Every structure is written in structure tokens, then in C-alpha cells.
């Protein structure tokens, strides 16, 4: 498999934090004093098929962990301090030195992984990344080990991602514990909306009136020419994905019962979403041409687009520029009654094939580094609302600057934790999204009739799904 193919298929991981509270009692009614070591062990090692070795000893050797985009430093954030404190306890417990290795881009990760693998060495023993695209390619190259003998993918902690992390040989080369996090939102430029006398989307959302009609009205009102430059109502990087989700369907969803995946653009909800995309892009001329790339961030940052649909990490690109933006959930689609939180298939880790350590030992260590133990001073978080909110702010406001302030972060946290919010995961790989961009989005963008066009390209999409899953 060529390197270019590998580049467009980059796997994803980011170590997952158990968002636990800081109040006296968690949602389970237990205070930290009521929780035993056995309780902590059960939660920590849930989903492993082997009994963890209480006497595990790494002999003072170093385990290298690749992570993106930064390495925790003491005193910078509460979240970093917590990670460091847990690491120090686990290092002493297992007589091991944990070395965090930072990488700053997908290409840097790819180069280190592939070159070391070709040399028969492991750049890192555990590999954590944050984009979901390369695992299948690297699996074919033998870069990672299968983990099926060590993890029960039917366990509640992993069954949601069982199909998505299983590849053509039927094995798993990474794992992804179940977690719904902040997904896709609509970012909007408050100044541009004000200049065009538009209603505030957040106020529309609070009133239950944030829907496709309201979205289109703003997109049309903000499209025009200003100082000789075209201003678009919407930057289109993730337009199809977001509009699909707003109408109750991810572009690709997993079918766990049949161990396959389904492309939902061919459903009635998907067709209606495509019709709306066609209206926005072709009829209203309100969408720029950035679908399938992250270039919409630049369009939005330069105030050349009034709205931008994208995952919550887009905020880290916007906060730094000082652009005046707010966030609102995806608008209500034609066929739904509840707002949607769309999460990308993300957050996995893998074990390098050439690591000197046993797979089960590395997995035990990795799980331990997520330990939420009242015996580790100043790190325990009970599962209360306030505690989980504090942890959310620590991770995304203090550390990553995804939000301007606590009020913005709290709005997002409240939304994703509302009982009525519909959570879904999009399992689309880069290959599938590239084909959809070329075969579906761009023809629709140029005015192709939705239903007749879908009939003609359905076999192409089905063949790609069969190949990827």
C-alpha cells in the first residue's frame, strides 16, 4: 500500500478522561470514602479479558507513549497536574518509567511510525492519535498488534465501537471506549449576523425555533459582496455531515447486528438533507467550496463566512484569532424533533508491533493511567454534574482553549448532557468521505437532481463500504 494511501487513512486516538465529579457524593450515591480498591479496579479494568497482574513489574524500563498535541507540564492546568500525579503513582506501582512523546501533525506521526517499523523498532509502545483515518492502512502494513485476545468488544464499554474498529481481516488493531463528547456545532460570527439584522441563533435555539428555515434565512441574508470580497452565509467544510446529522442520520452508521456499515444518504432523511444542501449551495449560492477540507476555518476566521459547521475542536483554531463567534447546536432538520450531537469516530489507541513489552502488560498500564482512585491525592472525581463540568472545563478551556470562557464551555456541556439530546457517531473513513465529496456533494453543489443522481452512484458507495468495513 502506497504512502499516499496511508496518509489519507490516519487512525485516531486520544486518551479518554473519565469525567468525574468533585462533590461529596457522586450520582451513584457513594462518597470517596465508600469506594474500595476493588471498586476502582473493577471500573479501571472493565472490558479486559485477562486478569490484571497485581505483581506486574516492568523492571525499571521505559514505556513510550505517543500523544498529540502536547505533553503535560506541572502547574499549567489542573488537568495536566492530575495526569502527572496519576502517572507518578502508577510508575512506582509497576516499577516503570512512562515517557510521553509529543507529535504535532499527522505527517510527523506517520513518518515516525512507518520509518521505525521498517527498521524493526518501535517509535512508541502505545500510540494515541486524534484523527480517524489511517488505521486500516497501517494494519495492512503490520505496524500494530491485534488486541482481540485481550479486550471483550461485546462489553458495554466497547461494543458501540466494535464494528468501526474491526478491519478487513476481522480483527481489531485499536480500541475505543464508548464516550459521547462534544460533537458538531454551528459557529457563527456575531458581528456579521448583526450587520445583516439576523436573529441570534442561540436565542432561536432557546425558543425552540432554531431549524433549517432559520438557518437558511441567516445564510441568505449574510451572503453578498463586501469591499469587493464575496461573503458566504456558510463555510462548507462539514456542511453535508452536519446537515445529515441535523436530520437524524450520520453519513455512515454502524450496523452492529450485521457487522457492517450503512451509508444513510440513500434514506429518506438523507435525501431530504441533500435537497437542503442543494438549496443552500446551488439555489441560494450561500456556501463556499470548501467541503471535504478544513479550509472553511480560514474562510470563517477571515470573516468571509457568517457560519461554520464543525466539530468542537474547531474552537481551538478560532479562539486564538479573537474572531467574535458564538456556538449553537445543529439546527432541527425536516424529519426530526430533537437536536443532535454528532461525534466523529475518534479516540483510539494502538500497540506498536515491535514493542518489547507484552500486549497485556501494555494494556494494563494504559488502563491504569486512566485510574480514578480516591487514594491518589487530589485526582479523584466523583460522577456528579458539577464534577464532570469542572473536568470538561479543565480539559477544553484551560488546556486546549476550545472555548472563550466558562459560559461558552458550560453551554456546550449542558447541551451534550441533556436527556433529550440525540447522540450519534459518524463512522465514515477518509476514503468514504472523499468518494462522497466527489461523487455526491460536488454534483449536488452544482445543481444535480438529488434523487436521480443518488440512484446512479449507489453501487459505487456500496462497493466502498464493503471494502472499508
N, C-alpha and C positions, 0 to 999 in steps of 0.2 A: 504494500500500500504506500502510495507516494506521500511525501511530507506535506504537500499542499492539502491532501485529503485529511491528514491528521490535524492540520491547523484548524480546519473548519468543524472539527468534531470534539472540541475540548470539553473534557469532563468537568464536573463541578463538585466542589466541596467547600464547606466552611464549618468548623466545629460548632455544634449546636449548644446553646446555653439553655438550661432548664430555668425558665423564668419563674423564680420562686420568691415568695414574699418575705417581708421583714417585720411583720406584725407578730403579736404574741401567739396567735393561733392561725393555722392555715385553713383552707377550705375543708380539709379532712377532719378538722377539729382537734388535731394533735398539736401540742406545743413542742418546741425543740427538745424540751426535757423528757417528753414521752417517747421520742424516737430512738430506737436502739440501733446498734451497729448492724444487726441482722436486717432491720428495715432498710437501712441505707444500702446494704449490699444487694438486697433484692431489687431495688429500684435501679441501682447502678448497673447491674449485670443483666437486666431483663433482656431477653432475646438471644442470649448466648446459648449454644447447645452443649457446651462443656462446663464442667465445674471449675471455677477460677481457682488457681493455685495460691493458697494463703501464704505459702513459703516461697513464692516466686522471687528469684534473686538474679539480677542482671550482671552481677559480678563487677559492678562499678563501671560498666561500659556505657557508651553514649548512644542514645536513640535520637535520630534526627527526624524532625517533623517540619515539613514544608508548609508554609502558610502565607496567606495573602490578606491584606496588603501591608501589614505592619506587625512588628514584634512587640509584645507588651513591655513597657518600661515602668518601673516603680514611680508612683507619685503623679502620673499623668491623668489617669482616670480611675474611678472606683472599680470599674470592670477589669482593667489591667491588674490592679492590685489583687483582686480576687483570684484571677488566673495564676498569678505568681505565687500566691500563698498556697493554693491547691497543689501546684507543681512541686513546690518545695517539700510539702508533706509526702507526696507520692514518691518523689525521688528518694527520700530517706526510707520509706516503707519498702521499696523494691531494690534498693541499692543500685540506682540507675541515675545517669545524668541525661536530662532531656534538653536537647538543643533545638531551639526554634530557628528555622531558616526562612528568611523573607524572600519573596519574589514579587516583582512589581508589574508584571504583564504576562499575558498568556504565552507570548512568544518566548519569553525568558523561561517560563516553566517548561514549555515544550522542548526547548534546546537542552536544558539540564537533564530532563528525564531521558530523552532519546540518546543523547551522546553518552551518558553514563551507562545506559542499558547496553548500548553497542560495545562498550568497553568491559561489560560484565560486572559493573559495580552499581551500587545504589546511591543516587544523589541524596535521597531521603528515604527513611524506612517507611514512614507514613506520609501520604501526600494529601493535603487538603486544598481544594480549589473552589472557586466561586462562579464558574460558568459551566453550563451543562452540555458540552459539545464534543469531547474528544475520546470519551471512554471506550467506545466501540472500536475505534481505530487503534488505540493503544493496546486494547485487549488482543486484537489480532496480531499485534507486534510482540506480544508476550511480556509487556512491561510490568503488568500487575498480576497478582495471585488471585485465584478464585477463593471466595470465602464461604461457599455453600456448606462446607463441613463444620463451620463454626457458628453460623448465625441461622436462627429459625425465622425464615421470611414469612411464615404464616402467623407469627406473633403479632399482636396488635401494634407493637412498636414499629414494625417493618412491613406489614402486609400491604399498606397503602402504596408503597413504592416497589413492591415485589416485581411487578411486570416491567416497570420503567427501568429498573436496574438489571434486568436479565437480558443477556445478549444472544446472538445467533446460535451459539453452542449450548444454550440453555443454562449457562452458569452466571453467577453474579461476581463481578470484579470490584464492586464497591458496595457500600450500604448507605442508606439514607433513613435515619429515624423519622417517624411521622412528626411533622410540625407544620402548622399553618402560621405563617408570619405575614407581615405587611406585604401586600402584592401590588397590583397595578392601581394607580390613581390618575386623576386628571390634574395636572399642574396648570395654573392659569395666571397670566400676567395682570395684576390688579390695575396697573396704570392703563394698559391698552383697553381693558374692558371698561374702565371708567371713561376714557376718551370717546368711546363709542356708545355710551349711555346704556350699557348692558346690565342686566340684573346680576347680582353677585351669586355665583354657583353655590357657595356654601349656604347662603340664605335660601336659595331654591331647594337645596337638599334638606335643610331643616324643616321646610314647609312641605316636603314630600312632592315637590314639583320639578325635581332635577331628573329630566328624562331626555329621550332622543330629540324631541321637539325643541326643548330648551337649549340643548347642546347645539343643534343646527342653527337656531336663531342667533346664538352668540357667534358661531363660526362664520355665518354670512355677514353679520354686522361688522366683524373685525377684519374682513378680507377687503383689501384695496391697495392703493398706492400712497406711500408717504415719503416725501422728499426723494421721489424718483425710485424708491425701492418697494417691491411688492411685499405686502404684509399678508400673511395667511391666517385664517382662523384657527387652523390646526397644523402642527408639525406631525407628519405621518409615520414616524418611525415604527410605532407599535399599533397603528390605527386598527388594522384588521383584528389583531389579537384582542385588543381592548373592547372593540365593539362586539365581537363574538361573545366574549365573557359577559358583557353587559346584558346580553340577551339569553344568558343561561347556559352557554356552551363554550367550553375551551376549544381551541382549534383542533387539538388532539387530546383525547381522553383515553384512559386505560380501561380495558375490559378484563378484570381480574378472573372472572369465571371462565373465560375462554382463552386467557393468557395471550391477549393480543391488544391492539390499539385501534381506535376509531377516529377517523377524520370527520369532524362534525360540520364541515362546510356544506355537506350534502343533506343535512337535516333541514326541516322547515325553519327552525330558528336560525340556522347558519345561512340559509338563502335570504332570509329577511335581513340579517346583519349585512350581507354582501350588497343587497339592494340599497341599504342605508349608506354604506361606504361609497357606492357608485354615485348616489345623490350628492354626498359631500364633495367628492373628488371631481366628478365629471360635470354634474349639473351646476353645482354651486361654485366650482373652481376654488374651493376653500382650503385645499390640502396641498402641502408642498410634496416633493417627490422623494422623500427620504425613507419610505417603507423598507424594512429589512436591514437597516443600518441604525447606528446610534447618532447619526448626523442631525437628527431633529433636536438634540440637546443644544447644538451650536445655533441652529435657527432660533430656538426659543431664547437662548442666552443673549442673542443679539437683538431681541425684541422684534424679530421678523415673523413671529407666530404668537398668537394670543393664547393658545392652549397646546399642551403636550401630554399625550398619554404615555405612561411609562412606569416601570417598577419603582418601588420606594427608594432604591439606591440612587436613582437619578438625582435625588435631592442633594447628594454629596457633590454633584457637579454644579448645582445651581446656587447653593448657599455661598460658595466661595466668590461668586461674581457679584453678589449683592443685588441681583435682579429681584424686583418686588413680586413675589409669587405666593400664592396660596394653593392648598390642596383640597380636593373633593373626591369622593368615590366615583367610580364609573357611573354614567347616567343609566337610569332604568330603561331597558330595552322594550321593544314592542310586545314581547311574549312573556314577560316576567313581572313579578310583583315585589321582588326583594332585591336589594343592592348586592353586588357581587365583589368578593375579594379574590382576585386571580393571582395565584402564586405560580412562579416558574418551577419546573423540575430542577432542583438545585440542592446544594449542601450534601455532598458525598465525600467519602474518603476511601483511599485505596492503599494497598500494601505493595511496595516495590518487590518485584520478583527476585532481585539479587540481595535483598536484605539478609544479614547474617542471623537474624533472630527468627524464632518460630512464629508462625502466624498467630497462634492462640495467645502467645505471650504479648505480642504487639497489640492485639485486640483488647486483652485485659488491661494493658496500660492505657490505651486510648479511652476506654470506658471509664477508667479510674480518674482520668484528667477532667472528666465531667462530674466528678463526685460532688454531691450536695450534702455535706455532712456537718451537723452541729458541733462535732468535735474539732473541726478545723475553724479556728477562731476568726470571726469577722467575715466569714464567707457564706454561712448558711442562709438560705432564702426559703421561707415557707410559701406555700402556694396560695397566698391571698392576693386580692386585686391590687392593693397598694404596693405589695412587694413586687409583683410582676410588672407593674407600671414603672416602679423605680428601676428595675433591671432593664426594661425596654429603653428608658431614658439614658441609663448608663451606657448601653451598647450603641445606641443610634444617635444620641445627641452629644454626649460627652466625647465618645470615641470617634465616631465616623461622621458627625455633623450632617446627618441626613435631613435634619430639620432646623429651622431658625431658632426655635425656642421650645420650652416645655409645653406651651399651649398647643403648638402645632403637633408635637410628638404625642401629646395626650389625646388629641382628636383622632389621630390615626389609630392609636392603641384602643380607644373606646370603640371605634368602628369595627376593627377586626375581631373584637371580643363580644360584640353584640350577638345575642342569640339568633336574631333574625337575619344576620349577615350570612350569605351563602358563600362558603369557601370552596374553591376548586383549584386543581392543579393542571397546568398545561404541560403535557409530556412531549411536545414537539421537539425533535432534534434539529440541529442546524441544517442538515441535509433536507429534511422535510420542509422546514420553513423557507429554505432557498427555492425549492421547487414551487411552493405555494406562492412565493413572491413573484416568480417568473411566470408561472402558468395560470395563476388565479388573480392575484392582486393587480398586477400591471395591466392585463387586458380589461379588468373591471374599471380601473382608474381611467383608462382611455375610452370607456363607454360601451364595452362589450355587454350584450344582454346576459344577465346573470344565469338564468336557468338553462338556456341552450348551451352556454359556454361550459357550465359545470358538467353537463352530460358528455361533452366531448373529451374532457380531461380526467374524468373519474378513474379510468383504468390506470392512468399514469400515477395518480396519487396512491391508489390501492397497491400498485407494484412497489412503490417506495415504502409504504407502511409494512408490507410483508418482508421487505429486505431489512428494515431497521429493527423490527420487533419480532 
